[in-house]
């Protein structure tokens, strides 16, 4: 009889400036090549820029942007009888935040010409308003899941 081990989640320390674990996770995703201080500098510059432009706390705009970019459903490919169906499935809370963070970072990295902090701040502001590439990606995913709702009975 084999026993399955359950993966233990790593304890993430809160970021030093705001004490937010969610922001610390975001910094970890921005980080490339283990350069945490560079990633922190980029994210904090973006939050400072948000405070100057929006006249609202940067952490509040960040949290609102993440909430607006979180998808509730996703589509997974299921092969049934030689045909592949896109089956809509629900997403867990941690996966929702992970996808939202990943989409915001990838849309900011996809632009070039100015510093990363500017693009990140711009993406936060757009996502907090319900616009931007990350929110568009979420809406596209929801639209695809809605179109394939007929195949929901293949969920297992």
Rosetta silent file (secondary structure, phi, psi, omega in degrees, C-alpha in Angstrom):
SEQUENCE: XXXXXXXXXXXXXXXXXXXXXXXXXXXXXXXXXXXXXXXXXXXXXXXXXXXXXXXXXXXXXXXXXXXXXXXXXXXXXXXXXXXXXXXXXXXXXXXXXXXXXXXXXXXXXXXXXXXXXXXXXXXXXXXXXXXXXXXXXXXXXXXXXXXXXXXXXXXX
SCORE:     score description
SCORE:     0.000 S_00000001
   1 L     0.000  120.682 -178.976    0.000    0.000    0.000 S_00000001
   2 L   -91.055  144.515  178.603    1.581    3.269   -1.098 S_00000001
   3 L  -109.818  134.292  178.764    1.163    6.420    0.889 S_00000001
   4 L   -92.863  133.100  178.187    0.928    9.759   -0.783 S_00000001
   5 L   -91.914  137.154  177.524    2.722   12.645    0.763 S_00000001
   6 L   -88.206  132.345 -179.559    0.993   15.972    0.833 S_00000001
   7 L   -67.739  134.186  179.091    3.130   18.883   -0.311 S_00000001
   8 L   -96.108  127.310  179.923    3.863   21.352    2.460 S_00000001
   9 L   -73.168  141.301  177.223    3.626   24.982    1.444 S_00000001
  10 L   -70.127  144.499  176.572    6.634   27.138    2.094 S_00000001
  11 L   -81.530  119.415 -179.635    6.240   29.875    4.657 S_00000001
  12 L   -98.524  128.525  179.318    6.585   33.210    2.844 S_00000001
  13 L   -79.047  142.230  178.895    7.850   36.134    4.888 S_00000001
  14 L   -64.322  154.483 -179.515    5.946   39.401    4.488 S_00000001
  15 L   -68.846  151.657 -172.558    7.621   42.163    2.508 S_00000001
  16 L   -69.525  -26.613 -173.564    9.663   44.605    4.629 S_00000001
  17 L   -86.490  -44.888 -175.961    7.873   47.827    3.635 S_00000001
  18 L  -108.510  -16.773 -178.482    4.158   46.988    3.848 S_00000001
  19 L    73.430   26.209 -177.306    4.145   43.689    5.750 S_00000001
  20 L  -103.438  128.233  177.881    1.985   42.060    3.073 S_00000001
  21 H   -73.203  -37.033  178.842    2.415   38.392    2.208 S_00000001
  22 H   -61.899  -41.611  178.119    0.525   38.853   -1.078 S_00000001
  23 H   -67.999  -34.754  177.133    2.955   41.606   -2.123 S_00000001
  24 H   -65.123  -40.026  175.340    5.877   39.396   -1.101 S_00000001
  25 H   -62.490  -39.833  179.261    4.555   36.639   -3.384 S_00000001
  26 H   -64.455  -43.752  177.958    4.296   39.180   -6.193 S_00000001
  27 H   -60.115  -40.849  178.397    7.888   40.312   -5.632 S_00000001
  28 H   -61.607  -34.458  179.425    8.994   36.670   -5.770 S_00000001
  29 H   -76.468  -29.755  177.588    7.281   36.317   -9.164 S_00000001
  30 H   -73.018  -31.027 -174.661    8.890   39.511  -10.496 S_00000001
  31 L   -60.007  131.863  175.090   12.315   38.298   -9.337 S_00000001
  32 L  -120.547  132.459  175.300   14.642   36.981  -12.047 S_00000001
  33 L    64.701   26.451  176.902   17.825   35.068  -11.304 S_00000001
  34 L    77.103   12.075 -177.600   17.490   35.352   -7.516 S_00000001
  35 L   -91.257   79.339 -176.100   17.829   39.156   -7.502 S_00000001
  36 H   -65.923  -42.672 -177.510   15.306   39.946   -4.790 S_00000001
  37 H   -64.261  -35.432  176.438   16.480   43.497   -4.058 S_00000001
  38 H   -65.751  -43.510  179.071   16.137   44.417   -7.737 S_00000001
  39 H   -64.117  -41.608  178.121   12.616   42.960   -7.816 S_00000001
  40 H   -62.528  -43.027 -179.890   11.707   44.810   -4.592 S_00000001
  41 H   -60.646  -43.642  179.838   13.044   48.077   -6.015 S_00000001
  42 H   -61.766  -48.334 -176.891   10.967   47.648   -9.198 S_00000001
  43 H   -67.201  -43.121 -179.735    7.745   46.849   -7.325 S_00000001
  44 H   -66.729  -36.710  175.495    8.192   49.602   -4.723 S_00000001
  45 H   -63.484  -39.798  177.848    8.951   52.172   -7.453 S_00000001
  46 H   -63.251  -42.766  179.696    5.776   51.091   -9.229 S_00000001
  47 H   -67.332  -37.057  176.518    3.741   51.485   -6.020 S_00000001
  48 H   -64.631  -41.369  178.981    5.278   54.933   -5.378 S_00000001
  49 H   -62.958  -38.342  177.946    4.418   55.985   -8.933 S_00000001
  50 H   -62.737  -44.807 -179.547    0.825   54.804   -8.373 S_00000001
  51 H   -61.505  -37.101  178.428    0.545   56.900   -5.205 S_00000001
  52 H   -69.231  -42.299 -175.230    1.750   59.974   -7.113 S_00000001
  53 H   -80.578  -45.683 -173.038   -0.586   59.460  -10.084 S_00000001
  54 H   -92.130  -14.101 -177.504   -3.733   58.041   -8.480 S_00000001
  55 L    55.995   36.514  175.045   -3.479   59.807   -5.089 S_00000001
  56 L  -133.344  156.828  178.120   -4.465   56.522   -3.441 S_00000001
  57 L   -58.835  134.664 -177.156   -2.367   54.097   -1.367 S_00000001
  58 H   -62.298  -38.246 -179.476   -0.254   51.934   -3.663 S_00000001
  59 H   -65.893  -36.919  178.695   -0.974   48.730   -1.755 S_00000001
  60 H   -64.762  -43.399  178.180   -4.725   49.321   -2.055 S_00000001
  61 H   -64.569  -40.976  178.175   -4.445   49.791   -5.848 S_00000001
  62 H   -58.724  -48.971 -178.019   -2.255   46.660   -6.046 S_00000001
  63 H   -64.656  -38.700  179.127   -4.818   44.549   -4.149 S_00000001
  64 H   -66.641  -39.263  179.067   -7.686   45.912   -6.248 S_00000001
  65 H   -64.253  -43.836  179.109   -5.756   45.156   -9.466 S_00000001
  66 H   -62.812  -44.092  179.274   -5.081   41.570   -8.381 S_00000001
  67 H   -60.248  -41.295 -178.300   -8.760   41.100   -7.458 S_00000001
  68 H   -72.168  -24.235 -178.066   -9.912   42.413  -10.854 S_00000001
  69 H   -93.603   -3.651 -177.710   -7.497   40.158  -12.772 S_00000001
  70 L   -74.080  123.794  175.026   -8.410   36.942  -10.891 S_00000001
  71 L   -83.578  147.355  177.932  -10.188   34.355  -13.059 S_00000001
  72 L   -94.938  -29.400 -179.655  -12.937   32.241  -11.487 S_00000001
  73 E  -130.594  160.995  173.799  -12.934   29.439  -14.090 S_00000001
  74 E  -139.815  166.562  176.109  -10.467   27.956  -16.541 S_00000001
  75 E  -110.982  137.325  177.471  -10.729   25.527  -19.433 S_00000001
  76 E  -122.336  142.331  178.925   -8.875   22.230  -19.456 S_00000001
  77 E   -79.220  129.999  175.495   -8.495   19.919  -22.432 S_00000001
  78 E  -126.417  130.006  179.232  -10.129   16.514  -22.002 S_00000001
  79 E   -97.847  117.425 -178.556   -9.810   13.805  -24.608 S_00000001
  80 E  -129.926  114.692  175.581  -12.986   11.738  -24.862 S_00000001
  81 L    59.497   40.132  177.435  -13.461    9.170  -27.602 S_00000001
  82 L    84.646   -3.794  179.285  -10.931   10.646  -29.996 S_00000001
  83 E  -117.146  138.530  178.810  -12.242   14.202  -29.628 S_00000001
  84 E   -98.554  125.795  179.051  -10.665   16.877  -27.473 S_00000001
  85 E  -111.349  144.824  172.017  -13.077   19.075  -25.513 S_00000001
  86 E   -90.897  104.683 -174.177  -12.333   22.309  -23.681 S_00000001
  87 E   -99.934  122.303  178.006  -13.980   21.608  -20.320 S_00000001
  88 E   -72.804  133.347  178.430  -14.604   24.553  -17.962 S_00000001
  89 E  -133.858  154.360  177.375  -13.450   23.929  -14.380 S_00000001
  90 E   -76.693  156.778 -179.134  -13.362   26.035  -11.234 S_00000001
  91 L  -116.390  142.481  175.460  -10.062   27.366   -9.924 S_00000001
  92 L   -71.506  163.312 -174.945   -8.867   27.372   -6.314 S_00000001
  93 H   -62.526  -42.575 -178.206   -8.136   30.663   -4.551 S_00000001
  94 H   -68.742  -35.568  177.659   -4.346   30.365   -4.589 S_00000001
  95 H   -68.394  -34.135  177.426   -4.337   29.477   -8.293 S_00000001
  96 H   -61.274  -48.406 -179.226   -6.549   32.511   -9.009 S_00000001
  97 H   -67.710  -37.022  178.896   -4.070   34.906   -7.407 S_00000001
  98 H   -61.814  -45.775  179.180   -1.121   33.140   -9.049 S_00000001
  99 H   -64.350  -42.402  179.504   -2.660   33.520  -12.510 S_00000001
 100 H   -60.759  -45.994  178.829   -3.572   37.166  -11.892 S_00000001
 101 H   -62.690  -44.633 -179.170   -0.024   37.970  -10.768 S_00000001
 102 H   -60.846  -42.323 -179.296    1.498   36.058  -13.672 S_00000001
 103 H   -67.766  -40.139  178.852   -0.700   37.876  -16.211 S_00000001
 104 H   -64.164  -44.349 -179.057    0.075   41.326  -14.785 S_00000001
 105 H   -66.486  -43.376 -177.756    3.821   40.632  -14.811 S_00000001
 106 H   -67.185  -35.327  177.990    3.826   39.136  -18.301 S_00000001
 107 H   -71.626  -31.702  176.222    1.881   42.062  -19.756 S_00000001
 108 H   -72.923  -37.406  179.218    4.295   44.523  -18.106 S_00000001
 109 H   -72.171  -24.390 -178.411    7.316   42.553  -19.348 S_00000001
 110 L   -70.203  -15.102 -179.914    5.870   42.407  -22.855 S_00000001
 111 L   -96.710  153.588  178.938    6.359   46.151  -23.300 S_00000001
 112 L  -140.676  162.413  177.157    9.718   47.771  -23.922 S_00000001
 113 L   118.695  -29.875  179.877   11.239   51.228  -24.095 S_00000001
 114 L  -130.076  171.311  179.706   10.849   52.436  -20.515 S_00000001
 115 L   -62.498  150.966 -179.026   11.747   51.031  -17.083 S_00000001
 116 H   -57.984  -35.567 -178.016    9.822   47.992  -15.839 S_00000001
 117 H   -61.511  -36.939  179.175    8.495   49.940  -12.841 S_00000001
 118 H   -65.315  -46.193 -179.344    6.603   52.337  -15.153 S_00000001
 119 H   -66.502  -36.141  178.622    4.932   49.508  -17.066 S_00000001
 120 H   -66.185  -43.863  177.787    4.099   47.699  -13.837 S_00000001
 121 H   -62.077  -42.919  178.994    2.518   50.836  -12.369 S_00000001
 122 H   -61.937  -41.877 -179.810    0.557   51.373  -15.573 S_00000001
 123 H   -67.493  -39.117  176.081   -0.667   47.768  -15.522 S_00000001
 124 H   -60.317  -47.519 -178.215   -1.705   48.045  -11.845 S_00000001
 125 H   -62.770  -44.785 -179.909   -3.689   51.215  -12.546 S_00000001
 126 H   -64.764  -42.853 -179.337   -5.392   49.739  -15.612 S_00000001
 127 H   -66.844  -34.991  179.475   -6.223   46.471  -13.834 S_00000001
 128 H   -69.812  -23.687  176.000   -7.627   48.325  -10.825 S_00000001
 129 L   -88.379   -3.896 -178.863   -9.947   50.189  -13.230 S_00000001
 130 L    85.688   23.499  179.120  -11.017   46.915  -14.859 S_00000001
 131 L  -124.305 -170.360  174.153   -8.976   47.506  -18.032 S_00000001
 132 H    92.034  170.692 -175.341   -5.583   46.394  -19.305 S_00000001
 133 H   -66.873  -39.358 -177.188   -4.109   43.214  -20.722 S_00000001
 134 H   -66.327  -41.729  179.339   -4.451   41.085  -17.574 S_00000001
 135 H   -69.958  -36.833  177.421   -8.179   41.848  -17.186 S_00000001
 136 H   -62.599  -40.436  178.489   -8.696   41.302  -20.919 S_00000001
 137 H   -63.538  -41.165  177.564   -7.044   37.904  -20.593 S_00000001
 138 H   -62.294  -44.959 -179.166   -9.358   37.008  -17.704 S_00000001
 139 H   -64.692  -37.850  176.810  -12.412   38.068  -19.710 S_00000001
 140 H   -62.959  -41.676  178.850  -11.253   36.023  -22.715 S_00000001
 141 H   -64.162  -42.026  178.625  -10.837   32.974  -20.479 S_00000001
 142 H   -65.304  -39.170  178.890  -14.315   33.472  -18.979 S_00000001
 143 H   -63.868  -41.895  178.968  -15.793   33.878  -22.460 S_00000001
 144 H   -65.184  -41.024  178.825  -14.148   30.631  -23.609 S_00000001
 145 H   -65.378  -37.647  179.514  -15.416   28.785  -20.521 S_00000001
 146 H   -67.576  -39.415  179.797  -18.916   30.154  -21.117 S_00000001
 147 H   -67.252  -29.143 -178.626  -18.844   29.062  -24.768 S_00000001
 148 L  -101.703   20.805 -179.011  -17.814   25.530  -23.737 S_00000001
 149 H   -60.105  -26.099 -178.667  -20.322   25.237  -20.884 S_00000001
 150 H   -64.625  -23.177 -178.181  -22.047   22.398  -22.757 S_00000001
 151 H   -95.652   13.047 -177.383  -19.011   20.172  -22.072 S_00000001
 152 H   -64.388  -22.700 -179.543  -19.048   20.740  -18.309 S_00000001
 153 H   -72.999   -7.513  175.176  -20.374   17.217  -17.765 S_00000001
 154 H   -85.404    1.832 -179.927  -16.943   15.884  -18.852 S_00000001
 155 L   -71.237  121.712  175.788  -15.459   17.291  -15.673 S_00000001
 156 L  -146.954    0.000    0.000  -14.033   14.456  -13.541 S_00000001
